[in-house]
């Protein structure tokens, strides 16, 4: 039977994912829950982790490597940041050990952009970048990482040069639930309206300054010309994503296109958005990227 070598944990704001991994990087067991940083801060980070370690029968000596919000100032132990321009290899070297724990538990730092005109931070995404691009990837890469807070990252020869965060997912949630546009999307089913979504992406990309007007059109078009709640929802989503892409693609795009690190419905939506703009997007599964990144970090930290 394959012996486990370490435990990898992606500890987000609202989600918890744990993998029991062998030396070859194969997953032996997996746990997922909603016990992210916000919940764990109330329950206790050690208690949450121990419950999941017990569930996968992780031996007491097995080390644990964590990325994400557990290393935030409001998390378990602050892991700090590596400043841009940040070599991905530097992230591995600055992992912080959790004190007063018998088990060797380490938390990877995030990356900070200490630019007064464009301050920004990331936690967890640096590990996905590591897994998707590797430590010494040659050349330039433009990476799009969709989410509640989407990240656009420019990487050159294994170094994160600049990045930007867009509150696209959070804005969609707020606009669709807390504004008059909630009336337009009320009762929307799971049916997709790809045509409405792509049209909204293109319109917002071409005229991002009109974003607020384009959002309202989801309501006015429905009132004047009809249309389903699903079409209105796709219009809201497409408009917000289109505005994000207008900024993300405003600089030089590498010949290879954009690396799209995403999973689930977001992967589908952003692939369609890039397709609407005739931009090449190379998909990378977000779960696989974070697991690979944690595996690379674990090998660097514990392999002698």
C-alpha angles and dihedrals in degrees: 000000000000113000120225116244102189145339120250121203131188104195111187133176094270104007139063125200126178131182129190104215135190127216092270091057094252117146112240097177138000138203130189131181145149091253096117126154094290094054095038091052087064099038097037126260095239092051094050093048094045092052091055093043089054091049091058092039093238111185115248093245095053114116122231127215118197133190130181137037096346083082095053124111088257093042133082101290122354109246097184126212142283108227124233131286077056125176110218088225089062090062089063093050094054100054110141122224116226107239126228093026122121090209119071102251119172132183123207119228125240128233124257130200104206096193114135090212095047111018113179143160138196134192123184095006091082088063091051089050090052092051095045100043106022128224100287106028108163122225133016128313132187109204128195116196110183121205145112083307107024120210128211112194134186113207127183124186093338095315125114102225103175140346141182132207122216122194091215099136094044092047091051090053093048096043095046094047108029106037137062087270088075085079091058095053098037110129095012111165129209093270113123123227101197094173093056091045095050093045090052092048091052094046093050093043091053095045111020091161087068093056096120091049093047091051092054090051088072086069100036094047090051092050095047104033106017126237138161128279086243090058090051091049091051090049091055092046094045093048094052093044091046091055089049092051091049088062097036093052095041093102131053114311114213116244090248090059127227127332105227111202105188146121139208122357093347090060090054095046096048092045088055091046093054089045090054089056095042090240119146112240123186108207121223120181108242095214092051091046094054092045092050091047092051090047091053091048093048091051091050094048103040107023110096 
